[in-house]
Amino acid sequence: MPDTAALSDRSLSSTSFLHSPFLGIMIVAGFLLFYGLGDLGLTDRDEGSNAEAAREMLETGNWLSPTLNYEPRYAKPAFTYWLISGAYALFGVNEFAARLPSALSGLALIGLQYLFLFRLFGTSLAMFGALMLLLNIEFIAMNRMVLTDPELVLFTTLAGYCFWLGLHEEGRSRWYFWGCYLGMALAMLTKGPVGILIPLLGIVPYLSVTRQWKRFWKIGFPLRGLLAVMALSAPWYLAMFAMHGADYLEAARANTAGRFASPMEGHGGTLVFYFPVVLLGFFPWSAMLPMALREACKNWSIFRTHPEQCSAAQHLALFAALWAMAIFAFFTLSATRLPHYIYPLFPAASILVALYWSRCVKDSASPGLRVAMWLFAGLGYLLGLGFAAVPAIFEAFDEVMAKEFPAALSLDVGFWPVVTGGGIVAGTMAAKHLADSDARRPLVFWIAGSLILWIACSVFVFGIPVFDRYFIAPPQELAMIAGYNLKPTDALIQFGRRRPSLAFYAKRRIVYVSPGEHERLEPYRHSPVTKMLVLQRHLRGRLPEPFASYPVVLERHGFVLLSSRSFVQ
């Protein structure tokens, strides 16, 4: 057992905590998570689907069974929709309210990361761990989108950290273990069985390597904990089965085991899919992750035979390493792969890198530091050049992008990506140079973190307004106008690639028709109700009559709104 006496004596309400960087970190997190949160229209498909499902829940008052386009939606449990619906009730049905639970979950996760590390090791390591979790591309992106992952990662991280404290803090373990099981239950209600699996991917390997299963069974009451998890999460699942029967069971199987066994919705990829996701998504700290993993696992034999000889920091590093590697391996082996699936490993990875960097700052001979800085430089230059090349790439592929976003042919990206890329390259060069000096090495952390602030501010100020105006908003504006002008008995049809966000803006059911599915239009061919169609202008020629002859009543950057009536009021 590691020496944990210091853990029990450290008070989170102490003067040292009140004067810690906690408040400053939370302010920075608040800026990155909430600035312009509602400025970008909902992206498709996930954001549009989740936001609309929550809107329908609020509208219909059906708080048990989620729907999408007023049809049963079995893909996700209801917890995130409850949170979003509550935000709608407080702030109205809009993009800010839809994303608010994700942003708050991110803020809470940063607070949890800081408090956990502060309790264990004090201010310095808590600051490193919290800022490393905050200042990376994937964290900021995930917690500014209408996804279930921010809540999932908050609850699975809570479960993992409470397990750790329960196992290593004498006298308070009971309450920490209850916190672990509560986190699992909430994660189960957020995204299904994976909410229980993710904490276990860290807990089971750690207990096995350190041979602490007997101790865990003695103080961790796992059977009662499992019953508590089921008592909190199972009622919703049982209610859904009672309401929908075999249809729900089949859909639940497809969205759990089915996603692991075979690619869903075209989201496949190779076994190396997540390597670039972690390297770029966790930049700049990903450069130190391989060395941190090696350092955490190098004393494997000692952990197996004499775990009590290892320090608390070594035990935590091993736990974080095993957890991160197990999550990475699990989602790599899964047949369905998406960038945000790997997000649950980021808190553990941040702890690993924070522990490694704290040694690098103190010890000029830290193993692997030179290799880590060369990897950091390579990733930084690659990312900077990638930003700088955006205008050229956009110009080269504008015709390809125009098939999905017609405004691409007339859009001038501007010079901001080049300036952003130049700043990334300059910052990378400076950090690489300072890493060679013992006295100035601590500045590397602040420069590396500032690169993410630079990227975020650039995207917030220059990127999002352009992306929203020309790529996201056009069909949504047309859907909103159509929704205002159609009666409940009328029909709104979206022709082309399915865009669930349009139902959110139209606030009504939409008939989705892909090119080649003309039979779905037949019920409306001779119907006396008013019909409106949202589509890309170049798809109009693929519509059958009489729909192709409907007049254009509005146009937005290559998208058109057709109506069987000759005008829109």
C-alpha positions as CSV (number, residue, x, y, z in Angstrom):
1,M,0.0,0.0,0.0
2,P,1.3,3.5,-0.8
3,D,1.7,6.0,2.0
4,T,-1.6,7.9,2.1
5,A,-1.3,9.6,5.5
6,A,-0.9,12.9,3.7
7,L,-4.1,12.4,1.8
8,S,-6.3,12.2,4.9
9,D,-4.7,15.3,6.4
10,R,-5.0,17.5,3.4
11,S,-8.2,19.6,3.6
12,L,-9.9,20.9,0.5
13,S,-11.1,23.9,2.4
14,S,-7.7,24.9,3.7
15,T,-6.1,28.2,3.1
16,S,-3.7,26.7,0.6
17,F,-6.6,25.6,-1.5
18,L,-8.3,28.9,-1.4
19,H,-5.1,30.6,-2.6
20,S,-4.5,27.9,-5.2
21,P,-4.8,28.5,-9.0
22,F,-8.2,26.8,-8.9
23,L,-10.2,29.9,-9.5
24,G,-8.0,31.1,-12.3
25,I,-8.3,27.6,-14.0
26,M,-12.0,27.6,-13.7
27,I,-12.2,31.1,-15.3
28,V,-10.1,30.0,-18.2
29,A,-12.3,26.9,-18.5
30,G,-15.4,29.0,-18.4
31,F,-14.1,31.2,-21.3
32,L,-13.1,28.3,-23.5
33,L,-16.4,26.4,-22.8
34,F,-19.0,29.2,-22.8
35,Y,-17.6,32.0,-25.1
36,G,-19.9,32.1,-28.2
37,L,-21.4,28.8,-27.2
38,G,-24.6,29.4,-29.1
39,D,-23.1,31.3,-32.1
40,L,-22.7,28.2,-34.3
41,G,-25.8,26.4,-35.7
42,L,-26.3,22.8,-34.8
43,T,-24.1,20.4,-36.8
44,D,-25.5,17.2,-38.3
45,R,-26.0,14.5,-37.4
46,D,-25.3,14.1,-33.7
47,E,-25.9,17.6,-32.5
48,G,-29.1,18.0,-34.5
49,S,-30.5,14.7,-33.4
50,N,-29.7,15.1,-29.7
51,A,-31.0,18.7,-29.6
52,E,-34.2,17.8,-31.4
53,A,-34.9,14.8,-29.3
54,A,-34.7,16.9,-26.2
55,R,-36.9,19.6,-27.8
56,E,-39.6,17.0,-28.6
57,M,-39.3,15.7,-25.0
58,L,-40.1,19.2,-23.7
59,E,-42.8,19.8,-26.2
60,T,-44.7,16.4,-25.7
61,G,-44.1,16.0,-22.0
62,N,-42.9,12.4,-22.6
63,W,-40.0,12.3,-20.2
64,L,-39.6,8.5,-20.4
65,S,-39.2,7.5,-24.1
66,P,-37.1,9.8,-26.3
67,T,-38.2,10.5,-29.8
68,L,-36.6,12.0,-32.9
69,N,-38.8,13.4,-35.6
70,Y,-41.6,12.2,-33.4
71,E,-40.6,8.5,-33.8
72,P,-39.0,6.4,-31.0
73,R,-35.3,7.0,-30.6
74,Y,-33.5,4.1,-28.9
75,A,-29.9,5.0,-29.6
76,K,-29.2,6.7,-26.3
77,P,-30.8,6.6,-22.8
78,A,-32.7,9.6,-21.6
79,F,-30.4,11.3,-19.0
80,T,-28.7,13.8,-21.4
81,Y,-32.1,14.6,-22.9
82,W,-33.4,15.4,-19.5
83,L,-30.6,17.8,-18.9
84,I,-31.0,19.5,-22.2
85,S,-34.8,19.8,-21.8
86,G,-34.2,21.4,-18.4
87,A,-31.8,23.9,-20.1
88,Y,-34.5,24.7,-22.7
89,A,-37.0,25.3,-19.9
90,L,-34.6,27.8,-18.3
91,F,-33.1,29.6,-21.3
92,G,-35.4,28.8,-24.2
93,V,-35.0,26.4,-27.1
94,N,-31.8,27.5,-28.7
95,E,-28.3,26.4,-29.5
96,F,-26.8,27.8,-26.2
97,A,-29.3,25.9,-24.1
98,A,-28.8,22.7,-26.1
99,R,-25.0,22.9,-25.5
100,L,-25.2,24.1,-21.9
101,P,-25.2,20.6,-20.3
102,S,-22.0,19.7,-22.2
103,A,-20.2,22.9,-21.3
104,L,-21.2,22.5,-17.6
105,S,-20.1,18.9,-17.7
106,G,-16.7,20.0,-19.0
107,L,-16.4,22.7,-16.3
108,A,-17.3,20.1,-13.6
109,L,-14.8,17.7,-15.0
110,I,-12.0,20.3,-14.8
111,G,-13.0,21.0,-11.2
112,L,-13.0,17.3,-10.4
113,Q,-9.6,16.8,-12.0
114,Y,-8.1,19.6,-9.9
115,L,-9.7,18.6,-6.6
116,F,-8.7,15.0,-7.0
117,L,-5.0,15.8,-7.7
118,F,-5.0,18.6,-5.1
119,R,-6.1,16.2,-2.5
120,L,-3.4,13.7,-3.4
121,F,-0.4,15.9,-4.3
122,G,-1.1,19.6,-3.7
123,T,-1.3,22.7,-5.9
124,S,1.4,22.2,-8.5
125,L,0.4,18.8,-9.8
126,A,-3.3,19.7,-9.6
127,M,-2.7,22.7,-11.8
128,F,-0.7,20.7,-14.3
129,G,-3.4,17.9,-14.5
130,A,-6.3,20.2,-14.8
131,L,-4.8,22.5,-17.4
132,M,-3.6,19.6,-19.5
133,L,-7.1,18.2,-19.5
134,L,-8.5,21.6,-20.4
135,L,-6.0,22.8,-22.9
136,N,-6.3,20.4,-25.8
137,I,-8.4,20.4,-29.0
138,E,-10.6,17.4,-28.3
139,F,-11.7,18.5,-24.8
140,I,-12.8,21.9,-26.0
141,A,-14.5,20.5,-29.0
142,M,-16.4,17.8,-27.2
143,N,-17.7,20.0,-24.4
144,R,-19.0,22.6,-26.9
145,M,-21.2,20.2,-28.7
146,V,-24.6,18.6,-28.1
147,L,-23.3,15.1,-27.3
148,T,-23.7,12.5,-24.6
149,D,-20.0,12.1,-24.2
150,P,-19.3,15.1,-21.9
151,E,-21.7,13.7,-19.3
152,L,-20.5,10.2,-19.8
153,V,-16.8,11.2,-19.2
154,L,-17.7,13.2,-16.2
155,F,-19.5,10.3,-14.6
156,T,-17.0,7.6,-15.5
157,T,-14.1,9.8,-14.3
158,L,-16.0,10.4,-11.0
159,A,-16.4,6.6,-10.7
160,G,-12.7,6.0,-11.4
161,Y,-11.4,8.7,-9.0
162,C,-13.8,7.7,-6.2
163,F,-12.6,4.1,-6.6
164,W,-9.0,5.2,-6.2
165,L,-9.7,7.3,-3.1
166,G,-11.9,4.6,-1.6
167,L,-9.1,2.0,-2.0
168,H,-6.3,4.2,-0.6
169,E,-8.0,6.5,2.0
170,E,-8.6,4.9,5.4
171,G,-11.7,5.9,7.3
172,R,-13.6,7.4,4.3
173,S,-13.5,4.5,1.9
174,R,-17.2,3.7,2.3
175,W,-18.4,7.1,1.0
176,Y,-15.9,7.1,-1.9
177,F,-17.0,3.7,-3.0
178,W,-20.6,4.8,-3.0
179,G,-19.5,7.7,-5.1
180,C,-17.9,5.2,-7.5
181,Y,-21.1,3.3,-7.9
182,L,-23.2,6.5,-8.3
183,G,-20.9,7.6,-11.1
184,M,-21.4,4.2,-12.8
185,A,-25.2,4.4,-12.5
186,L,-25.3,7.9,-13.9
187,A,-23.0,6.9,-16.8
188,M,-25.2,3.9,-17.5
189,L,-28.2,6.3,-17.7
190,T,-26.2,8.5,-20.0
191,K,-24.9,6.1,-22.6
192,G,-25.7,2.5,-21.6
193,P,-23.5,-0.4,-20.5
194,V,-20.4,1.4,-21.7
195,G,-20.9,3.7,-18.7
196,I,-20.1,0.8,-16.4
197,L,-17.4,-0.7,-18.7
198,I,-15.2,2.4,-18.9
199,P,-14.5,2.6,-15.1
200,L,-14.0,-1.2,-15.0
201,L,-11.3,-0.9,-17.7
202,G,-9.2,0.9,-15.2
203,I,-10.3,-0.8,-12.0
204,V,-10.0,-4.4,-13.0
205,P,-6.4,-4.2,-14.5
206,Y,-5.1,-2.2,-11.5
207,L,-6.5,-4.6,-8.9
208,S,-5.1,-7.5,-10.9
209,V,-1.6,-6.1,-11.4
210,T,-1.3,-5.0,-7.8
211,R,-3.1,-8.1,-6.4
212,Q,-5.5,-6.1,-4.3
213,W,-8.7,-8.0,-5.1
214,K,-9.1,-9.4,-1.6
215,R,-8.8,-6.0,-0.1
216,F,-11.2,-4.5,-2.6
217,W,-13.8,-7.3,-1.8
218,K,-13.4,-6.5,1.9
219,I,-13.8,-2.7,1.8
220,G,-15.4,-2.0,-1.6
221,F,-18.6,-4.1,-1.1
222,P,-18.9,-4.7,-4.9
223,L,-22.1,-6.8,-4.7
224,R,-24.0,-4.1,-2.9
225,G,-22.5,-1.6,-5.2
226,L,-23.7,-3.6,-8.3
227,L,-27.1,-3.8,-6.8
228,A,-27.1,0.0,-6.2
229,V,-26.0,0.6,-9.8
230,M,-28.9,-1.6,-11.0
231,A,-31.4,0.0,-8.6
232,L,-30.6,3.5,-10.0
233,S,-30.3,2.7,-13.7
234,A,-32.4,-0.4,-14.4
235,P,-35.9,1.2,-13.8
236,W,-35.6,3.3,-16.9
237,Y,-34.5,0.4,-19.0
238,L,-37.3,-1.8,-17.7
239,A,-39.8,0.9,-18.4
240,M,-38.6,1.2,-22.0
241,F,-38.9,-2.6,-22.4
242,A,-42.4,-2.5,-21.0
243,M,-43.3,0.3,-23.4
244,H,-41.6,-0.9,-26.6
245,G,-40.9,-4.6,-26.1
246,A,-38.7,-6.5,-28.5
247,D,-38.2,-3.4,-30.7
248,Y,-36.3,-1.7,-27.9
249,L,-34.2,-4.8,-27.0
250,E,-33.1,-5.2,-30.6
251,A,-32.2,-1.5,-30.9
252,A,-30.3,-1.6,-27.6
253,R,-28.4,-4.7,-28.8
254,A,-27.6,-3.0,-32.1
255,N,-26.3,0.2,-30.4
256,T,-24.1,-1.7,-27.9
257,A,-22.8,-5.1,-29.0
258,G,-23.7,-4.3,-32.6
259,R,-21.4,-1.2,-32.7
260,F,-18.5,-3.3,-31.3
261,A,-19.1,-6.1,-33.8
262,S,-19.6,-4.2,-37.0
263,P,-19.3,-0.6,-38.3
264,M,-22.5,1.4,-38.0
265,E,-23.5,4.3,-40.2
266,G,-20.3,4.1,-42.2
267,H,-18.1,4.8,-39.1
268,G,-15.4,2.2,-39.6
269,G,-11.7,2.9,-40.0
270,T,-8.6,0.8,-39.4
271,L,-6.8,-0.4,-36.2
272,V,-4.6,2.7,-36.3
273,F,-7.6,5.1,-36.5
274,Y,-7.1,6.4,-32.9
275,F,-3.4,7.1,-33.0
276,P,-3.7,10.3,-35.0
277,V,-6.9,11.2,-33.0
278,V,-4.9,11.1,-29.7
279,L,-1.8,12.7,-31.1
280,L,-3.6,15.7,-32.6
281,G,-6.7,15.7,-30.3
282,F,-4.5,15.6,-27.1
283,F,-1.9,18.0,-28.5
284,P,0.4,19.4,-27.1
285,W,0.5,16.9,-24.2
286,S,0.2,13.9,-26.4
287,A,3.9,14.4,-27.2
288,M,4.8,13.3,-23.7
289,L,2.3,10.5,-23.4
290,P,4.4,7.7,-24.8
291,M,7.3,8.5,-22.4
292,A,4.8,8.9,-19.5
293,L,3.3,5.5,-20.2
294,R,6.8,3.9,-20.3
295,E,7.7,5.5,-17.0
296,A,4.5,4.4,-15.4
297,C,4.9,0.8,-16.4
298,K,8.6,0.3,-16.0
299,N,8.4,-1.1,-12.4
300,W,5.8,-3.7,-13.4
301,S,7.5,-6.5,-11.5
302,I,7.6,-4.5,-8.3
303,F,3.9,-3.7,-8.5
304,R,3.3,-7.5,-8.9
305,T,5.4,-8.6,-6.0
306,H,5.8,-5.7,-3.5
307,P,3.2,-3.0,-4.3
308,E,3.7,-1.5,-0.8
309,Q,7.2,-0.4,-1.8
310,C,5.8,1.9,-4.5
311,S,4.8,5.5,-3.8
312,A,1.3,7.0,-4.1
313,A,2.5,8.8,-7.3
314,Q,3.7,5.5,-8.8
315,H,0.5,3.7,-7.9
316,L,-1.6,6.5,-9.4
317,A,0.6,6.6,-12.6
318,L,0.1,2.9,-13.0
319,F,-3.7,3.1,-12.5
320,A,-3.9,6.0,-15.0
321,A,-1.7,4.1,-17.5
322,L,-3.6,0.9,-17.3
323,W,-6.9,2.8,-17.6
324,A,-5.9,4.9,-20.6
325,M,-4.4,1.9,-22.4
326,A,-7.4,-0.3,-21.8
327,I,-9.8,2.3,-23.1
328,F,-7.6,2.8,-26.2
329,A,-7.4,-0.9,-26.8
330,F,-11.2,-1.5,-26.3
331,F,-12.3,1.2,-28.8
332,T,-9.5,0.3,-31.2
333,L,-10.9,-3.3,-31.3
334,S,-14.5,-1.9,-31.7
335,A,-15.6,-2.0,-35.4
336,T,-17.4,1.3,-35.1
337,R,-14.9,4.1,-34.6
338,L,-15.5,7.8,-34.1
339,P,-13.0,10.5,-32.8
340,H,-15.1,11.2,-29.7
341,Y,-15.2,7.6,-28.6
342,I,-11.7,7.8,-27.3
343,Y,-12.4,10.9,-25.2
344,P,-12.9,9.0,-21.9
345,L,-9.1,8.3,-21.7
346,F,-8.2,12.0,-21.6
347,P,-8.5,12.5,-17.8
348,A,-6.3,9.5,-17.1
349,A,-3.9,10.6,-19.8
350,S,-3.7,14.1,-18.3
351,I,-2.7,12.7,-14.9
352,L,0.0,10.6,-16.5
353,V,1.5,13.5,-18.4
354,A,1.2,15.8,-15.4
355,L,3.1,13.3,-13.2
356,Y,5.8,12.9,-15.9
357,W,6.1,16.7,-16.5
358,S,6.4,17.4,-12.8
359,R,9.5,15.2,-12.8
360,C,10.9,16.8,-16.0
361,V,10.7,20.3,-14.4
362,K,12.8,19.1,-11.5
363,D,15.1,16.7,-13.1
364,S,17.1,17.7,-16.2
365,A,17.9,14.1,-16.8
366,S,14.3,12.9,-17.1
367,P,14.2,9.9,-19.4
368,G,12.7,10.5,-22.7
369,L,12.3,14.2,-22.4
370,R,14.4,14.9,-25.6
371,V,12.3,12.4,-27.6
372,A,9.1,13.9,-26.2
373,M,10.1,17.4,-27.3
374,W,11.1,16.3,-30.8
375,L,7.6,14.6,-31.1
376,F,6.0,17.9,-29.8
377,A,7.9,19.9,-32.4
378,G,6.9,17.5,-35.2
379,L,3.2,17.6,-34.2
380,G,3.3,21.4,-33.7
381,Y,4.8,22.0,-37.1
382,L,2.4,19.6,-38.7
383,L,-0.6,21.3,-37.1
384,G,0.7,24.8,-37.9
385,L,1.4,24.0,-41.5
386,G,-2.0,22.3,-41.7
387,F,-3.7,25.6,-40.6
388,A,-1.6,27.6,-43.0
389,A,-2.5,25.4,-45.9
390,V,-6.3,25.7,-45.3
391,P,-6.8,28.4,-48.0
392,A,-4.9,26.4,-50.6
393,I,-6.7,23.2,-49.6
394,F,-10.0,24.9,-49.8
395,E,-9.3,26.3,-53.2
396,A,-8.2,22.9,-54.5
397,F,-11.2,21.1,-53.3
398,D,-13.9,23.7,-53.4
399,E,-15.8,21.9,-56.2
400,V,-15.9,18.7,-54.1
401,M,-17.1,20.6,-51.0
402,A,-19.7,22.5,-53.1
403,K,-21.6,19.2,-53.6
404,E,-22.5,19.3,-50.0
405,F,-22.0,23.0,-49.3
406,P,-22.8,25.1,-52.4
407,A,-21.4,28.3,-50.9
408,A,-17.9,26.8,-51.1
409,L,-17.4,28.0,-54.7
410,S,-17.9,31.7,-53.8
411,L,-16.3,31.7,-50.3
412,D,-13.0,33.5,-49.5
413,V,-11.5,31.8,-46.5
414,G,-9.4,34.8,-45.7
415,F,-5.9,35.0,-44.2
416,W,-6.7,34.0,-40.6
417,P,-5.7,30.3,-41.0
418,V,-2.2,31.4,-42.2
419,V,-1.8,33.7,-39.2
420,T,-3.0,31.0,-36.9
421,G,-0.6,28.4,-38.4
422,G,2.3,30.9,-38.2
423,G,1.6,31.4,-34.5
424,I,1.5,27.7,-33.8
425,V,4.9,27.2,-35.6
426,A,6.5,30.1,-33.7
427,G,5.2,28.9,-30.4
428,T,6.4,25.4,-31.1
429,M,9.9,26.6,-32.0
430,A,10.1,28.7,-28.8
431,A,8.9,25.8,-26.6
432,K,11.4,23.4,-28.2
433,H,14.2,25.8,-27.7
434,L,13.4,26.5,-24.0
435,A,13.1,22.8,-23.2
436,D,16.9,22.5,-23.4
437,S,17.4,24.9,-20.5
438,D,16.9,23.7,-17.0
439,A,16.1,27.2,-15.7
440,R,13.6,28.0,-18.5
441,R,12.0,24.6,-18.9
442,P,9.0,25.4,-16.8
443,L,8.0,28.0,-19.5
444,V,7.5,25.2,-22.0
445,F,4.3,24.2,-20.2
446,W,2.8,27.7,-20.4
447,I,3.8,28.2,-24.1
448,A,2.4,24.8,-25.0
449,G,-0.9,25.6,-23.3
450,S,-1.0,29.0,-24.9
451,L,-0.9,27.4,-28.3
452,I,-4.4,25.9,-27.6
453,L,-5.7,29.2,-26.4
454,W,-4.3,30.8,-29.6
455,I,-6.1,28.2,-31.7
456,A,-9.3,28.5,-29.8
457,C,-9.5,32.3,-29.9
458,S,-8.7,32.2,-33.6
459,V,-11.4,29.7,-34.4
460,F,-13.9,31.4,-32.1
461,V,-13.4,34.9,-33.6
462,F,-12.7,34.1,-37.3
463,G,-13.6,30.5,-38.0
464,I,-17.0,29.9,-36.5
465,P,-18.7,33.0,-38.0
466,V,-17.7,32.0,-41.5
467,F,-18.4,28.3,-41.1
468,D,-21.8,29.1,-39.6
469,R,-22.8,31.7,-42.2
470,Y,-21.9,29.7,-45.3
471,F,-22.0,26.0,-44.3
472,I,-24.3,25.5,-41.4
473,A,-27.0,28.3,-41.3
474,P,-28.4,28.3,-44.9
475,P,-30.7,25.3,-44.8
476,Q,-31.5,25.9,-41.1
477,E,-32.7,29.4,-41.9
478,L,-35.0,28.1,-44.6
479,A,-36.3,25.4,-42.3
480,M,-37.1,28.0,-39.6
481,I,-39.0,30.1,-42.1
482,A,-40.9,27.1,-43.4
483,G,-41.8,26.2,-39.9
484,Y,-43.3,29.6,-39.2
485,N,-45.4,29.5,-42.3
486,L,-46.7,25.9,-42.4
487,K,-49.8,24.7,-40.5
488,P,-49.6,21.5,-38.4
489,T,-51.3,19.6,-41.2
490,D,-48.9,20.8,-43.9
491,A,-45.8,19.0,-45.0
492,L,-42.1,20.1,-44.8
493,I,-39.8,17.9,-46.9
494,Q,-36.1,17.8,-46.9
495,F,-34.6,16.4,-50.1
496,G,-31.0,15.3,-50.0
497,R,-28.7,14.1,-47.3
498,R,-30.6,13.8,-44.0
499,R,-30.1,16.8,-41.7
500,P,-31.8,16.2,-38.4
501,S,-31.1,19.7,-37.2
502,L,-33.7,21.1,-39.6
503,A,-36.5,19.6,-37.5
504,F,-35.0,21.5,-34.5
505,Y,-35.3,24.8,-36.4
506,A,-38.6,24.1,-38.1
507,K,-40.0,22.8,-34.7
508,R,-42.1,20.2,-36.6
509,R,-41.9,16.8,-38.2
510,I,-39.9,16.6,-41.4
511,V,-40.2,14.2,-44.3
512,Y,-36.7,13.1,-45.2
513,V,-36.3,12.0,-48.8
514,S,-33.0,11.0,-50.3
515,P,-32.4,11.2,-54.1
516,G,-33.7,8.0,-55.6
517,E,-36.4,7.6,-52.9
518,H,-39.1,9.2,-55.0
519,E,-41.7,6.8,-53.7
520,R,-41.6,8.6,-50.3
521,L,-43.0,11.7,-52.2
522,E,-46.0,9.8,-53.6
523,P,-48.3,10.5,-50.7
524,Y,-47.8,14.2,-51.2
525,R,-48.1,14.4,-55.0
526,H,-51.8,15.0,-55.1
527,S,-52.3,16.0,-51.4
528,P,-54.2,19.3,-51.0
529,V,-52.0,20.5,-48.1
530,T,-49.2,23.0,-48.6
531,K,-45.9,21.4,-49.3
532,M,-42.5,23.1,-48.8
533,L,-39.1,21.5,-49.7
534,V,-35.6,22.4,-48.5
535,L,-32.8,21.2,-50.7
536,Q,-29.6,22.2,-52.4
537,R,-30.2,24.1,-55.6
538,H,-28.3,21.6,-57.8
539,L,-30.6,18.8,-56.6
540,R,-33.8,20.4,-57.9
541,G,-33.4,18.7,-61.3
542,R,-33.5,15.3,-59.5
543,L,-37.0,16.0,-58.1
544,P,-40.0,14.4,-59.8
545,E,-42.9,16.5,-61.0
546,P,-44.8,18.4,-59.8
547,F,-42.3,19.1,-57.0
548,A,-39.5,20.2,-59.4
549,S,-41.9,22.9,-60.7
550,Y,-42.7,24.4,-57.4
551,P,-41.5,28.0,-57.3
552,V,-38.4,29.1,-55.3
553,V,-39.6,31.3,-52.5
554,L,-36.3,31.8,-50.8
555,E,-32.6,31.0,-51.4
556,R,-29.7,31.0,-49.0
557,H,-26.1,30.3,-50.3
558,G,-27.0,27.5,-52.7
559,F,-30.0,26.1,-50.7
560,V,-33.5,26.8,-51.8
561,L,-37.0,26.6,-50.3
562,L,-39.7,25.5,-52.7
563,S,-43.4,25.8,-52.0
564,S,-46.6,24.6,-53.5
565,R,-47.9,28.0,-52.7
566,S,-46.6,30.9,-54.8
567,F,-45.5,33.1,-51.8
568,V,-44.5,33.0,-48.1
569,Q,-46.2,35.3,-45.7
